[in-house]
Amino acid sequence: MPTEILMPALSPTMEEGTLAKWLVKEGDTVASGDLLAEIETDKATMEFEAVDEGVIGKILIPEGSEGVKVNSPIAVLLEDGESADDIGTTSSAPAAAADEAAPAASEEAAPAPAQAATAATPAPAAPQGADGNRIFASPLARRIAADKGLDLAQLNGSGPRGRIVKADVENAKPQVAAAPAAAAPATAAAPAAAASTGPSADQVARMYEGRTYEEVKLDGMRKTIAARLTEAKQTVPHFYLRRDIQLDALLKFRGELNKQLEARGVKLSVNDFIIKACALALQAVPDANAVWAGDRVLKMEASDVAVAVAIEGGLFTPVLQNSDTKSLSTLSTEMKDLAKRARDRKLAPHEYQGGSFAISNLGMFGIDNFDAIVNPPHAGILAVGAGVKKPVVGADGELAVATVMSVTMSVDHRVIDGALGAELLNAIKDNLENPMMMLA
């Protein structure tokens, strides 16, 4: 029987992607491990490999298609002895995928797919969840669910493409299913309320009638950044801690180290020292080395520090794992590699997910100071400004000139309280103002 090739989930949070390019064509023979396509997620372009061997019988989704849902069929694989004529029931897969995608269409386009679905399927056979998406379930599963008083929208299907089957409803408990169902309307209403707080796209466009402008379509990365940071700013209780850090000792120490490392082709940046300083501070203040996990806090053992890297159209935050145990030269080499591959959008998901703390450095752009947004589930992010010459009062009371860098630490108050945050920022400051301590 022909086998459907499904849109892969290339990261834990991926819900849809763009089928950027097919690397095979209909009639090609493939083996396990052969490259089939290039898939664009919101963060990277990744290659998709075949799991089984066979012949590509039909390509269901053309290359360049955007918004392809995870686990929706994208092609059909034929086994030995099968031909394209054997592809029968799979032809209904694109229609099912289209039904799932219909709610995402504009209001003007919505009635046509809805009427087509009604004509093709009896009304009771196509229930919908609170979000308007069609729920796929077998007729027997629907009948059992009705007898048991279960809401299909609250069940996870174990069948193909998440289809709800007999076993799913038989194993469900009515009281478990009913509680989420009661909460569903409130949950569904929340996005609508959030959406109504600002003018619609049409309303904004009408404000600029007669003015010349270019409309820029949002790509997957921009949409994800907008959604995640809006959520973070609305749901994470931020507070901010600020310190000035004198860099003269660090700059002198960095210059001496770079002379010694020149033969090895290593050149340390101030950012490398900041990464190390944060990593060691998280070890010195272990209660701050934690992440928010919804109904609990996860205290991390190692210091996995994320560093924001600006790329065209957005940013990545690649994670330097075990930063506390690595040398400055190792951190420098790894950071340069991660930054280069981030700009080429070649990072694997595990390289930019995770971490407990982040660094965003805009000092090289001449920014004196700024406040960064916490990137969940991190507990904090350090916003780093430029080092500038400033007059300072020394320990002896004398006026002097020093290179001063302003930093602001944004903190998730659910994880870190004020005193704990102050302790962490003071530890970062001590490490940077006494750089030799970081080598001890």
C-alpha positions in Angstrom: 0.0 0.0 0.0 1.4 3.5 -0.9 2.9 5.3 2.1 2.3 9.0 2.8 5.4 11.1 3.5 4.4 13.7 6.1 5.6 17.2 6.8 8.2 16.7 9.5 8.4 18.5 12.8 12.0 19.8 12.7 11.8 21.4 16.2 9.6 20.8 19.3 7.7 24.1 18.7 7.3 23.8 14.9 3.6 23.8 13.8 4.1 24.6 10.1 6.8 25.3 7.6 7.7 26.2 4.1 8.5 23.4 1.6 11.3 25.4 0.1 12.7 22.9 -2.5 12.2 19.4 -3.6 15.4 17.5 -4.1 13.6 14.6 -5.8 11.0 14.3 -8.5 8.2 11.9 -9.2 9.5 8.5 -10.3 12.8 8.8 -8.4 14.0 5.8 -6.4 15.0 6.8 -2.8 16.6 4.9 0.0 16.6 5.5 3.8 18.8 8.5 4.5 18.5 10.1 1.0 17.6 13.8 1.0 14.1 14.5 -0.1 13.5 18.2 0.4 14.6 21.5 2.0 12.2 22.7 4.7 12.2 26.2 6.1 11.1 26.7 9.7 10.8 30.0 11.4 14.5 29.9 12.2 16.4 27.8 9.7 16.4 25.9 6.4 16.9 22.2 7.0 17.2 19.1 4.9 14.6 16.4 5.2 15.7 12.8 4.8 13.8 9.7 3.7 13.0 7.1 6.4 11.9 4.3 4.0 13.0 3.1 0.6 10.8 3.2 -2.5 9.7 5.3 -5.4 8.3 8.8 -5.3 4.9 8.1 -6.7 3.3 11.6 -6.3 4.3 14.9 -5.0 1.3 16.4 -3.2 2.8 19.8 -2.1 4.7 21.8 -4.7 7.9 23.5 -3.7 7.6 27.1 -2.5 4.4 26.3 -0.6 4.1 28.2 2.7 2.2 27.3 5.9 2.4 23.5 5.4 1.1 22.0 8.6 3.2 19.5 10.5 2.1 15.9 9.8 0.2 16.8 6.7 1.0 14.6 3.6 3.5 16.2 1.2 4.2 13.2 -1.1 3.4 9.5 -1.6 6.0 6.7 -1.6 5.5 3.5 -3.5 6.9 0.1 -2.6 8.2 -2.5 -5.0 5.4 -3.7 -7.4 3.2 -0.7 -6.8 2.4 2.0 -9.4 0.9 5.4 -9.4 -2.4 3.8 -10.2 -2.4 2.3 -6.7 -2.6 5.8 -5.2 -6.3 6.0 -4.3 -7.3 7.1 -0.8 -4.2 9.2 -0.5 -5.7 11.7 -2.9 -8.0 12.8 -0.1 -5.1 13.9 2.0 -4.6 17.3 0.3 -8.3 18.0 0.8 -8.0 17.1 4.5 -5.0 19.4 4.7 -6.9 22.1 2.9 -9.8 21.7 5.4 -7.3 22.2 8.3 -5.8 25.2 6.7 -9.1 26.8 5.8 -9.5 28.8 9.1 -6.3 30.6 8.4 -7.7 32.1 5.2 -9.2 35.5 5.0 -12.8 36.1 5.9 -13.6 36.7 2.2 -12.2 33.4 1.2 -13.6 31.3 4.0 -17.2 30.6 2.8 -16.1 28.7 -0.3 -14.0 26.0 1.4 -16.7 25.8 4.1 -19.4 25.1 1.5 -17.2 22.5 -0.3 -16.6 20.7 3.0 -20.3 20.7 3.7 -21.1 19.3 0.3 -18.5 16.5 0.5 -19.2 15.4 4.1 -22.4 15.1 6.2 -22.6 17.8 8.8 -22.2 15.5 11.9 -19.0 14.0 10.4 -17.0 17.2 10.6 -17.1 18.6 14.1 -14.9 21.7 14.9 -12.9 22.7 17.9 -13.1 26.0 19.7 -10.4 27.4 17.3 -12.5 26.6 14.3 -10.3 23.8 13.0 -11.9 20.6 11.8 -11.6 17.6 14.1 -10.8 14.4 12.3 -12.3 11.3 13.9 -13.7 8.0 12.7 -17.5 7.5 12.7 -17.3 4.9 15.4 -15.2 7.2 17.6 -17.8 10.0 17.2 -20.6 7.7 18.1 -18.8 6.4 21.2 -17.9 10.0 22.2 -21.5 11.0 21.9 -22.6 8.1 24.1 -20.0 8.9 26.8 -20.6 12.7 26.7 -17.0 13.4 25.5 -16.0 16.6 23.7 -13.8 15.5 20.7 -12.0 18.8 20.8 -10.4 17.8 24.1 -9.0 14.5 22.9 -5.6 13.8 21.2 -5.9 11.4 18.3 -3.5 8.5 17.9 -4.4 7.7 14.3 -2.9 9.0 11.1 -2.5 12.8 11.1 -3.9 12.9 14.6 -7.2 11.3 13.7 -9.3 10.3 16.7 -10.0 6.5 16.7 -12.0 4.1 18.9 -9.2 3.5 21.4 -8.8 7.2 22.1 -12.4 7.7 23.2 -12.7 4.4 25.0 -9.7 5.3 27.2 -10.8 8.9 27.8 -12.6 9.8 31.1 -15.6 12.0 30.9 -14.7 14.1 33.9 -11.2 14.7 32.6 -12.5 15.8 29.2 -15.2 18.0 30.6 -12.9 20.2 32.7 -10.8 21.5 29.8 -14.0 21.9 27.7 -15.4 24.3 30.3 -12.1 26.3 30.1 -12.0 26.3 26.3 -14.2 29.3 25.7 -12.1 31.5 28.0 -9.0 30.3 26.3 -10.4 30.9 22.9 -11.6 34.3 23.8 -8.2 35.5 25.0 -6.5 35.8 21.6 -9.6 37.7 20.3 -9.4 40.1 23.2 -5.7 40.6 22.5 -6.3 41.1 18.8 -8.9 43.8 19.5 -6.5 46.0 21.4 -5.0 47.6 18.3 -6.3 48.7 14.9 -6.6 46.0 12.1 -4.4 45.9 9.1 -7.1 47.5 7.0 -7.6 50.3 9.5 -3.9 51.0 9.5 -3.8 51.0 5.7 -6.7 53.5 5.6 -4.7 55.9 7.8 -2.1 56.2 5.0 -4.3 56.4 2.0 -2.6 58.7 -0.5 0.8 58.1 0.9 3.5 56.0 -0.9 4.7 53.0 1.0 6.0 49.4 0.4 4.1 46.5 2.0 6.5 44.0 3.4 5.2 40.5 3.8 6.1 38.8 7.2 8.2 35.7 6.9 8.0 32.9 9.4 10.8 34.3 11.5 9.3 37.7 11.8 5.9 36.2 12.7 7.5 34.1 15.4 9.5 37.0 16.8 6.3 39.1 16.9 4.3 36.4 18.6 6.9 35.3 21.1 8.0 38.8 22.2 4.4 40.0 22.5 3.6 37.0 24.6 6.8 37.6 26.7 6.1 41.2 27.4 2.5 40.5 28.3 2.9 37.5 30.4 6.4 37.7 32.0 6.5 40.0 35.0 9.7 41.9 34.1 11.8 44.0 36.5 15.1 45.7 35.7 18.4 46.1 37.5 21.1 48.4 36.2 24.8 48.7 37.0 27.9 50.6 35.6 30.9 48.4 35.1 34.5 49.7 34.7 36.3 47.9 31.9 39.8 49.3 32.1 41.3 46.2 33.8 39.5 43.9 31.4 40.6 45.8 28.3 44.2 45.7 29.5 44.0 42.0 30.4 42.3 41.2 27.0 45.1 43.0 25.1 47.8 40.9 26.9 45.9 37.6 26.3 45.3 38.4 22.6 49.1 39.0 22.1 49.8 35.5 23.6 47.0 33.9 21.5 47.9 35.6 18.3 50.0 32.6 17.1 46.9 30.3 17.6 44.7 32.6 15.5 42.5 33.4 18.5 41.3 36.9 19.2 39.1 37.4 22.2 36.3 40.0 22.2 34.8 41.8 25.1 31.7 39.8 24.5 33.6 36.6 25.2 34.5 37.9 28.6 30.8 38.9 29.2 29.7 35.3 28.3 32.2 33.8 30.7 31.4 36.3 33.5 27.7 35.5 33.2 28.3 31.8 33.2 30.5 31.9 36.3 28.0 34.2 38.1 25.2 31.7 37.5 27.4 29.1 39.2 28.1 31.5 42.1 24.4 32.3 42.5 22.8 28.9 41.6 19.3 29.8 42.6 19.3 32.3 39.7 20.4 29.6 37.2 16.8 28.5 36.6 14.0 28.6 34.0 10.2 29.0 34.3 8.3 25.8 33.4 4.7 26.8 33.9 3.8 25.2 37.2 7.4 24.8 38.5 10.9 26.2 38.3 13.7 24.1 36.8 17.1 24.8 38.5 19.9 24.1 36.0 23.2 22.5 36.9 25.4 23.8 34.0 25.5 27.4 32.8 24.0 27.4 29.3 24.2 31.0 28.1 22.3 32.2 25.0 23.7 35.1 23.0 21.6 37.2 20.6 22.9 37.4 17.1 21.4 39.8 14.6 20.7 38.5 11.1 18.8 39.9 8.1 15.2 40.0 9.0 15.5 38.9 12.7 17.7 37.4 15.2 18.9 34.1 16.7 20.0 33.3 20.2 22.4 30.4 19.9 23.2 28.7 23.1 26.8 28.1 24.4 26.3 25.0 26.6 28.5 24.4 29.7 30.0 27.9 29.4 31.2 27.9 32.9 33.6 25.0 32.2 35.0 26.2 28.9 38.0 28.4 28.4 37.7 31.9 26.9 39.4 30.8 23.7 37.0 27.9 23.3 34.0 30.2 24.0 35.3 32.6 21.4 35.8 30.0 18.7 32.3 28.4 19.4 30.6 31.8 19.4 32.2 32.8 16.0 31.1 29.5 14.5 27.5 29.7 15.9 27.2 33.4 14.8 28.3 32.6 11.2 25.9 29.6 10.9 23.1 31.7 12.4 23.6 34.3 9.7 23.5 31.6 7.1 20.4 30.1 8.8 22.2 26.8 9.2 21.7 26.2 13.0 20.1 23.0 14.1 17.2 23.5 16.6 19.2 22.2 19.6 21.8 24.9 19.0 19.3 27.8 19.6 16.9 26.3 22.0 17.4 26.0 25.8 19.7 28.0 28.0 18.7 29.7 31.3 20.1 33.2 30.7 20.8 35.4 27.7 23.0 38.3 26.6 22.1 41.0 24.1 25.0 43.3 23.2 24.3 46.5 21.3 27.4 48.2 22.4 29.1 47.7 19.1 26.3 49.8 17.5 27.1 52.7 19.9 24.0 52.1 22.1 24.8 53.4 25.7 22.0 51.4 27.4 18.7 49.7 26.7 16.2 47.3 28.2 15.9 43.8 26.6 12.8 41.5 26.7 13.2 38.2 28.6 13.1 35.3 26.2 11.0 32.6 27.9 11.7 30.2 29.5 14.9 32.1 30.5 14.8 33.8 33.8 16.9 36.8 32.7 18.7 38.6 29.9 21.6 41.1 30.2 21.4 44.1 27.9 25.0 45.4 27.3 25.8 48.9 26.2 28.9 50.5 24.8 32.0 51.1 26.9 32.6 54.9 26.9 35.1 57.1 28.7 33.5 58.8 31.7 34.7 60.7 34.8 34.6 58.6 37.9 35.5 59.1 41.5 38.2 56.7 42.7 38.4 54.8 46.0 40.8 57.6 47.2 38.2 60.3 46.4 40.2 61.5 43.4 38.5 62.3 40.1 39.7 60.1 37.2 38.7 58.9 33.7 37.6 55.3 33.2 36.0 53.2 30.5 32.5 52.5 31.8 29.9 50.1 30.3 26.3 50.3 31.3 24.3 47.1 31.6 20.7 46.4 32.4 19.4 43.0 33.5 15.8 42.2 32.7 14.5 39.6 35.1 11.4 37.3 35.3 10.1 38.0 38.8 8.4 34.5 38.9 11.9 32.9 39.1 14.2 35.6 40.5 13.3 38.1 43.2 14.9 41.5 43.6 17.6 40.6 46.1 18.6 37.4 44.2 18.8 39.4 40.9 21.0 42.0 42.6 23.3 39.3 43.8 23.6 37.8 40.3 24.3 41.2 38.7 26.9 42.0 41.3 28.6 38.7 40.6 28.7 39.5 36.9 30.2 43.0 37.7 32.8 41.5 40.0 33.9 39.0 37.3 34.2 41.7 34.6 36.1 44.2 36.9 38.5 41.5 38.1 39.0 39.4 34.9 41.8 37.3 36.2 39.4 35.8 38.7 37.7 34.1 35.7 40.8 32.1 34.9 41.2 30.8 38.5 
